Amino acid sequence: MRCLVVDDDKVQRELIAGFVKETDSLTLSGACDSAVKAANILNETTVDLILLDIAMPVMSGMEFLRHVDVTAQIILITAKEHHALEAFDYDVTDYLLKPVSYSRFLKAVNKAKNQFNHRNYANSVGNEIFVKVNSVLEKIALTDILLIEAAVDYVFIRTSRTRYMVNTSLNSILNKLPKKDFIRVHRSYIVRIDKIVSIDGNTIVVSDQFIKIGRSYRKEFMQRISPI
């Protein structure tokens, strides 16, 4: 996995970058001291994993997640344990508490690696997608999908008939779906555009489910549906 390390503390940044270099499954694509620089790097470079500090000047790690469209997995690094609950609201893979030990770093990386490998089990072929549910590859027609919901380490794919629980991330599965048919409307939801029944203010109705449009997703969403 290609990694980007983002931390304004030089000692911590060099420590994590060193951990990356020591790990055979990882390649260091870059290291920078601010979320702003990280956003610029992502415009030019594709990475699979970002090791992101939370407490940084100008733009914090949380602000980075709110405002930057990130497809890579995220491992947050923080000095304060209370950030953990908020971290998982942003579909992060794991979080590390400072001071970071290599054993804890490796545990988080292995979790990311498992999710990275699971992307091979969520591939769209034509009008269908294959997803791994437990040990079975299930075929789902894209036209049957109503919405996809994030739930920490899993996503739930809801169709007109059933619901599938898949061990992957929302970003990972979004990358496998045709962009003309699906759109992310919230940090926890992807919807199929032609399954939207109605829109009331910031609330989308899909089948019998009400979904809030996230503030950072509203502009793109409104552009995509092109209301008259």
HELIX and SHEET records of a PDB file:
HELIX    1   1 LYS A   10  GLU A   22  1                                  13    
HELIX    2   2 ALA A   35  GLU A   44  1                                  10    
HELIX    3   3 GLY A   61  HIS A   67  1                                   7    
HELIX    4   4 HIS A   83  PHE A   88  1                                   6    
HELIX    5   5 TYR A  102  HIS A  118  1                                  17    
HELIX    6   6 ARG A  119  TYR A  121  5                                   3    
HELIX    7   7 LEU A  142  ASP A  144  5                                   3    
HELIX    8   8 LEU A  170  LEU A  174  1                                   5    
HELIX    9   9 ILE A  193  LYS A  195  5                                   3    
HELIX   10  10 ARG A  215  TYR A  217  5                                   3    
HELIX   11  11 ARG A  218  ILE A  225  1                                   8    
SHEET    1   A 5 THR A  27  CYS A  32  0                                        
SHEET    2   A 5 ARG A   2  VAL A   6  1                                        
SHEET    3   A 5 LEU A  49  ASP A  53  1                                        
SHEET    4   A 5 GLN A  73  THR A  78  1                                        
SHEET    5   A 5 ASP A  94  LEU A  97  1                                        
SHEET    1   B 3 ALA A 122  VAL A 125  0                                        
SHEET    2   B 3 GLU A 128  VAL A 133 -1                                        
SHEET    3   B 3 VAL A 136  ALA A 141 -1                                        
SHEET    1   C 5 ARG A 163  VAL A 166  0                                        
SHEET    2   C 5 TYR A 154  THR A 159 -1                                        
SHEET    3   C 5 ILE A 145  ALA A 151 -1                                        
SHEET    4   C 5 TYR A 189  ARG A 192 -1                                        
SHEET    5   C 5 PHE A 182  HIS A 186 -1                                        
SHEET    1   D 3 ILE A 196  ASP A 200  0                                        
SHEET    2   D 3 THR A 203  VAL A 206 -1                                        
SHEET    3   D 3 GLN A 209  LYS A 212 -1                                        
END                                                                             
